[in-house]
Amino acid sequence: MEQFNAYAQWLHSIIDPDKILLSIRDAARASNVTDAQVRYWIKNGYLKTVKADNGAIKLPFTQIGSIRMIKSFLDEGYTLSGAAQKTKENKDISRSIHHLLSAGIQNIEHHDDKTVFDLGPLEDEPEKHVFGVETPEKITYIIKNVSN
């Protein structure tokens, strides 16, 4: 578990998407929208920006996903406010998945053709952990006692 946590921290330190900043033009090009659209979405509070040391307005790399989702929902016929709301809902789900993966997994081990994920203890029975067992065909879940 300690090795897994150390690896996760190391990986996060070198690839922190919130520290990768893009200009409005670069964000627009990466998302296949116009600079004007990105500026309008920023002005209306649909995108988060930061000020760079030189005073320029930048977008964290994580906003590329938001831009692409907004565009996708607009292409499906949503209004801008509807597209922004659907994007927020999807981002909340993405955040929850990220939290589950980063904080919920206690340990990962590989045995034969199986990867075993320790998903942590049961709330009322901390000596019992939930394990996800992944094989090439499927994922199953088991509860096992663990020794401390």
Backbone as JSON, one array per atom type, in Angstrom:
{
  "sequence": "MEQFNAYAQWLHSIIDPDKILLSIRDAARASNVTDAQVRYWIKNGYLKTVKADNGAIKLPFTQIGSIRMIKSFLDEGYTLSGAAQKTKENKDISRSIHHLLSAGIQNIEHHDDKTVFDLGPLEDEPEKHVFGVETPEKITYIIKNVSN",
  "N": [[0.82, -1.18, 0.0], [1.93, 1.24, 0.8], [3.84, 1.64, -1.19], [2.18, 1.92, -3.43], [0.79, 4.31, -2.73], [2.96, 6.11, -2.65], [3.76, 6.04, -5.32], [1.45, 7.07, -6.55], [1.42, 9.68, -5.49], [3.84, 10.65, -6.52], [3.31, 10.52, -9.29], [1.17, 12.31, -9.45], [2.48, 14.65, -8.74], [4.09, 15.22, -10.94], [2.35, 15.37, -13.03], [0.18, 17.39, -12.75], [-2.8, 18.46, -13.6], [-4.04, 20.89, -13.0], [-2.0, 22.68, -12.84], [-1.05, 23.0, -15.34], [-1.27, 25.36, -17.66], [-3.19, 27.01, -20.16], [-3.36, 29.24, -22.94], [-6.14, 31.27, -24.0], [-6.5, 31.02, -26.75], [-5.03, 28.64, -27.31], [-6.5, 26.8, -25.78], [-8.96, 26.94, -27.07], [-8.28, 26.02, -29.65], [-7.46, 23.41, -29.01], [-9.87, 22.37, -28.38], [-11.52, 22.61, -30.53], [-13.17, 24.86, -30.93], [-14.09, 28.33, -31.26], [-11.99, 31.18, -30.45], [-13.56, 33.3, -29.63], [-15.87, 32.04, -28.68], [-14.85, 30.72, -26.39], [-14.02, 32.93, -24.89], [-16.51, 34.16, -24.46], [-17.82, 32.19, -22.94], [-16.19, 32.19, -20.71], [-16.65, 34.82, -19.8], [-19.31, 34.59, -19.03], [-19.16, 32.92, -16.9], [-18.95, 30.15, -17.18], [-16.59, 28.82, -17.49], [-13.53, 28.26, -15.73], [-10.88, 30.38, -14.89], [-7.44, 31.41, -14.5], [-5.07, 33.84, -13.36], [-2.06, 34.37, -14.88], [1.43, 34.77, -13.95], [2.32, 36.91, -15.47], [0.05, 38.37, -15.81], [-1.7, 37.57, -17.76], [-4.73, 36.02, -18.86], [-5.45, 32.7, -18.21], [-6.33, 29.28, -18.85], [-6.82, 26.47, -16.82], [-5.61, 23.23, -17.65], [-7.52, 21.28, -17.13], [-9.89, 22.46, -17.86], [-10.26, 21.98, -20.52], [-11.71, 19.64, -20.88], [-14.21, 20.54, -19.97], [-14.8, 22.52, -21.9], [-14.97, 20.95, -24.22], [-17.11, 19.28, -23.5], [-19.21, 21.16, -23.19], [-19.37, 22.11, -25.84], [-20.09, 19.71, -27.13], [-22.63, 19.2, -25.99], [-23.95, 21.49, -26.89], [-23.87, 20.97, -29.63], [-25.63, 18.86, -29.65], [-27.99, 20.14, -29.37], [-28.67, 21.5, -27.04], [-29.29, 24.48, -25.11], [-26.97, 27.15, -24.32], [-26.87, 27.58, -21.52], [-28.11, 25.24, -20.67], [-26.32, 23.35, -21.7], [-24.06, 23.99, -20.21], [-24.99, 23.34, -17.65], [-25.42, 20.54, -17.9], [-22.79, 19.83, -18.37], [-21.65, 20.52, -15.91], [-22.93, 18.64, -14.25], [-21.87, 16.27, -15.3], [-19.17, 16.73, -14.78], [-19.21, 16.65, -12.01], [-19.72, 13.95, -11.59], [-17.4, 12.9, -12.75], [-15.52, 13.98, -10.98], [-16.24, 12.61, -8.67], [-15.64, 9.97, -9.43], [-12.88, 10.23, -9.79], [-12.17, 10.82, -7.15], [-12.94, 8.44, -5.89], [-11.11, 6.67, -7.11], [-8.63, 7.8, -6.39], [-8.66, 8.14, -3.58], [-10.1, 6.03, -2.59], [-9.05, 3.52, -3.23], [-7.16, 1.26, -1.56], [-5.04, -0.49, -1.94], [-3.29, -2.2, -4.57], [-2.83, -5.22, -6.19], [-1.29, -7.71, -8.22], [-2.03, -10.92, -9.29], [-1.33, -13.86, -10.89], [-3.56, -14.06, -13.47], [-5.14, -12.04, -12.53], [-6.12, -8.88, -11.22], [-6.16, -7.34, -8.14], [-8.03, -5.15, -6.25], [-7.97, -3.39, -3.34], [-10.55, -1.99, -1.85], [-11.03, -0.89, 0.56], [-12.17, -0.62, 4.03], [-15.28, -1.89, 5.45], [-17.8, 0.23, 6.73], [-18.99, -0.27, 9.29], [-17.63, -2.49, 10.08], [-14.56, -2.53, 10.34], [-12.5, -4.39, 10.13], [-13.1, -5.9, 7.98], [-12.68, -5.87, 4.52], [-13.56, -4.6, 1.3], [-13.0, -6.05, -1.78], [-12.15, -5.64, -5.15], [-11.99, -7.81, -7.81], [-10.36, -8.18, -10.69], [-10.52, -9.77, -13.77], [-9.61, -10.86, -17.1], [-12.16, -11.19, -18.17], [-14.17, -10.11, -16.47], [-15.22, -8.09, -13.6], [-15.36, -8.86, -10.23], [-16.67, -8.73, -6.88], [-15.63, -9.07, -3.54], [-15.82, -9.72, 0.0], [-13.51, -9.7, 2.55], [-11.87, -10.71, 5.57], [-9.25, -8.84, 6.99], [-5.98, -8.85, 8.31], [-4.54, -6.77, 10.71]],
  "CA": [[0.0, 0.0, 0.0], [2.81, 2.4, 0.88], [4.44, 1.8, -2.5], [1.12, 2.44, -4.29], [0.58, 5.71, -2.37], [4.13, 6.87, -3.08], [3.69, 6.14, -6.79], [0.35, 7.99, -6.88], [1.87, 11.04, -5.16], [4.87, 11.02, -7.5], [2.65, 10.75, -10.57], [0.4, 13.55, -9.34], [3.38, 15.81, -8.67], [4.64, 15.56, -12.25], [1.26, 15.59, -13.99], [-0.92, 18.04, -12.07], [-3.47, 19.2, -14.67], [-4.38, 22.25, -12.6], [-0.82, 23.53, -12.97], [-0.79, 23.17, -16.77], [-2.12, 26.48, -18.06], [-3.27, 27.26, -21.59], [-3.95, 30.51, -23.37], [-7.5, 31.11, -24.54], [-6.37, 30.52, -28.13], [-4.63, 27.23, -27.28], [-7.63, 26.01, -25.27], [-9.96, 26.9, -28.14], [-7.79, 25.12, -30.71], [-7.46, 22.04, -28.49], [-11.25, 21.95, -28.19], [-12.23, 22.78, -31.79], [-14.12, 25.95, -30.85], [-13.43, 29.6, -31.56], [-11.53, 31.99, -29.33], [-14.7, 34.11, -29.2], [-16.73, 31.19, -27.84], [-14.19, 30.52, -25.09], [-14.09, 34.21, -24.17], [-17.91, 34.36, -24.05], [-18.1, 31.23, -21.87], [-15.48, 32.71, -19.53], [-17.38, 36.02, -19.36], [-20.58, 34.17, -18.43], [-18.89, 32.1, -15.72], [-19.02, 28.71, -17.46], [-15.23, 28.28, -17.45], [-12.68, 28.82, -14.69], [-9.59, 30.88, -15.38], [-6.47, 31.89, -13.52], [-4.18, 34.86, -13.89], [-0.64, 33.98, -14.88], [2.32, 35.75, -13.32], [2.44, 38.08, -16.33], [-1.25, 39.02, -15.88], [-2.53, 36.99, -18.82], [-5.79, 35.09, -18.45], [-5.14, 31.34, -18.65], [-7.27, 28.23, -18.44], [-6.19, 25.21, -16.42], [-5.79, 22.15, -18.62], [-8.75, 20.56, -16.81], [-11.03, 23.11, -18.49], [-10.44, 21.44, -21.88], [-12.85, 18.72, -20.8], [-15.44, 21.34, -19.88], [-15.04, 23.15, -23.2], [-15.42, 19.91, -25.15], [-18.45, 18.84, -23.12], [-20.15, 22.22, -23.54], [-19.54, 22.06, -27.29], [-20.82, 18.49, -27.47], [-24.04, 19.39, -25.64], [-24.49, 22.48, -27.82], [-24.07, 20.26, -30.9], [-26.82, 18.0, -29.48], [-29.17, 20.99, -29.37], [-28.9, 22.18, -25.77], [-28.93, 25.89, -25.01], [-25.69, 27.3, -23.64], [-27.03, 27.34, -20.08], [-28.38, 23.8, -20.52], [-25.06, 22.63, -21.95], [-23.2, 24.24, -19.04], [-25.53, 22.56, -16.53], [-25.11, 19.13, -18.17], [-21.34, 19.7, -18.18], [-21.41, 20.53, -14.46], [-23.37, 17.34, -13.73], [-20.88, 15.27, -15.72], [-17.92, 17.0, -14.06], [-19.4, 16.16, -10.65], [-19.55, 12.49, -11.66], [-15.98, 12.68, -12.99], [-14.83, 14.27, -9.73], [-16.52, 11.49, -7.76], [-14.85, 8.82, -9.9], [-11.48, 10.54, -9.47], [-12.03, 10.68, -5.7], [-12.99, 7.01, -5.61], [-9.87, 6.04, -7.53], [-7.44, 8.3, -5.69], [-8.75, 7.98, -2.13], [-10.81, 4.81, -2.22], [-8.26, 2.3, -3.43], [-6.16, 1.11, -0.51], [-3.88, -1.24, -2.44], [-3.5, -2.94, -5.81], [-1.89, -6.32, -6.37], [-1.55, -8.54, -9.4], [-1.76, -12.34, -9.06], [-1.66, -14.66, -12.07], [-4.25, -13.24, -14.47], [-6.1, -11.22, -11.79], [-5.69, -7.7, -10.49], [-7.0, -7.24, -6.95], [-8.1, -3.8, -5.73], [-8.51, -3.28, -1.99], [-11.37, -0.79, -1.85], [-11.11, -0.36, 1.91], [-12.99, -1.31, 5.03], [-16.7, -1.62, 5.64], [-17.94, 1.28, 7.74], [-19.3, -0.81, 10.62], [-16.74, -3.62, 10.37], [-13.3, -2.12, 9.72], [-11.61, -5.53, 9.88], [-13.51, -6.49, 6.7], [-12.46, -4.99, 3.38], [-14.16, -4.94, 0.01], [-11.99, -6.22, -2.82], [-12.57, -5.83, -6.53], [-11.08, -8.75, -8.46], [-10.5, -7.99, -12.13], [-9.95, -10.75, -14.69], [-9.87, -10.37, -18.46], [-13.57, -11.31, -18.53], [-15.12, -9.35, -15.65], [-14.82, -7.67, -12.27], [-16.23, -9.35, -9.17], [-16.39, -8.09, -5.6], [-15.69, -9.98, -2.4], [-15.5, -9.14, 1.3], [-12.61, -10.58, 3.29], [-11.23, -10.2, 6.77], [-7.84, -8.52, 6.82], [-5.3, -8.75, 9.6], [-3.81, -5.49, 10.83]],
  "C": [[0.87, 1.25, 0.0], [3.44, 2.69, -0.48], [3.43, 2.39, -3.49], [0.9, 3.92, -4.01], [1.74, 6.59, -2.82], [4.12, 7.08, -4.59], [2.62, 7.14, -7.19], [0.76, 9.43, -6.6], [2.92, 11.52, -6.16], [4.23, 11.37, -8.84], [1.87, 12.06, -10.54], [1.31, 14.77, -9.35], [3.95, 16.19, -10.04], [3.56, 15.83, -13.3], [0.07, 16.17, -13.24], [-1.63, 18.92, -13.09], [-3.86, 20.61, -14.29], [-3.21, 23.21, -12.73], [-0.41, 23.73, -14.44], [-1.78, 24.21, -17.27], [-2.04, 26.72, -19.56], [-3.82, 28.65, -21.85], [-5.36, 30.23, -23.88], [-7.43, 30.52, -25.95], [-6.01, 29.03, -28.14], [-5.76, 26.33, -26.79], [-8.7, 25.87, -26.34], [-9.53, 25.93, -29.24], [-7.82, 23.67, -30.26], [-8.87, 21.48, -28.38], [-12.11, 22.11, -29.43], [-13.4, 23.76, -31.67], [-13.37, 27.24, -31.15], [-12.96, 30.29, -30.28], [-12.7, 32.78, -28.74], [-15.64, 33.29, -28.31], [-16.12, 31.02, -26.45], [-14.27, 31.8, -24.27], [-15.51, 34.46, -23.64], [-18.25, 33.43, -22.89], [-17.4, 31.63, -20.57], [-16.26, 33.88, -18.94], [-18.66, 35.64, -18.62], [-20.4, 33.17, -17.29], [-18.95, 30.6, -15.93], [-17.66, 28.03, -17.42], [-14.43, 29.0, -16.37], [-11.35, 29.24, -15.3], [-8.7, 31.22, -14.19], [-5.65, 32.98, -14.19], [-2.75, 34.37, -13.78], [0.18, 35.09, -14.24], [2.44, 37.03, -14.15], [1.11, 38.81, -16.52], [-2.19, 38.46, -16.93], [-3.56, 36.04, -18.23], [-5.47, 33.73, -19.06], [-6.24, 30.39, -18.18], [-6.48, 27.02, -17.99], [-6.53, 24.12, -17.44], [-7.1, 21.4, -18.39], [-9.98, 21.19, -17.46], [-11.25, 22.64, -19.93], [-11.62, 20.48, -21.9], [-14.17, 19.46, -20.74], [-15.79, 21.97, -21.22], [-15.6, 22.12, -24.18], [-16.82, 19.41, -24.81], [-19.49, 19.88, -23.48], [-20.43, 22.18, -25.04], [-20.36, 20.86, -27.71], [-22.31, 18.64, -27.17], [-24.7, 20.44, -26.52], [-24.79, 21.82, -29.17], [-25.29, 19.33, -30.85], [-28.11, 18.81, -29.4], [-29.5, 21.67, -28.06], [-28.61, 23.67, -25.93], [-27.59, 25.98, -24.29], [-25.84, 27.04, -22.15], [-27.34, 25.87, -19.81], [-27.12, 22.97, -20.7], [-24.11, 22.8, -20.77], [-23.68, 23.43, -17.84], [-25.22, 21.07, -16.7], [-23.61, 18.88, -17.97], [-21.02, 19.65, -16.7], [-21.8, 19.19, -13.85], [-22.35, 16.26, -14.07], [-19.55, 15.48, -15.01], [-18.02, 16.52, -12.62], [-19.21, 14.65, -10.59], [-18.07, 12.17, -11.87], [-15.17, 12.92, -11.72], [-15.03, 13.13, -8.74], [-15.72, 10.25, -8.15], [-13.38, 9.03, -9.56], [-11.24, 10.35, -7.97], [-12.04, 9.21, -5.3], [-11.66, 6.34, -5.95], [-8.67, 6.51, -6.73], [-7.49, 8.05, -4.19], [-9.34, 6.64, -1.71], [-10.01, 3.54, -2.35], [-7.14, 2.28, -2.4], [-4.89, 0.45, -1.01], [-4.28, -1.92, -3.74], [-2.42, -4.0, -5.9], [-2.28, -7.11, -7.61], [-1.12, -9.97, -9.1], [-2.24, -13.12, -10.27], [-2.33, -13.75, -13.11], [-5.29, -12.31, -13.82], [-5.42, -10.0, -11.18], [-6.68, -7.51, -9.35], [-6.88, -5.82, -6.39], [-8.71, -3.86, -4.33], [-9.23, -1.94, -1.92], [-11.64, -0.25, -0.45], [-12.11, -1.07, 2.78], [-14.47, -0.96, 4.93], [-16.84, -0.62, 6.79], [-18.14, 0.71, 9.15], [-18.42, -1.98, 11.02], [-15.39, -3.37, 9.73], [-12.31, -3.26, 9.48], [-11.96, -6.25, 8.57], [-13.34, -5.46, 5.6], [-13.22, -5.51, 2.16], [-13.03, -4.99, -1.01], [-12.68, -6.35, -4.17], [-11.53, -6.72, -7.19], [-11.35, -8.68, -9.95], [-9.79, -9.11, -12.87], [-10.18, -10.21, -16.09], [-11.36, -10.37, -18.84], [-14.49, -10.37, -17.77], [-14.46, -8.87, -14.36], [-15.84, -8.23, -11.29], [-15.79, -8.69, -7.87], [-16.55, -9.12, -4.49], [-15.4, -9.17, -1.14], [-14.67, -10.16, 2.04], [-12.14, -9.91, 4.56], [-9.77, -9.92, 6.45], [-7.21, -8.43, 8.2], [-4.49, -7.46, 9.62], [-2.39, -5.68, 11.18]]
}
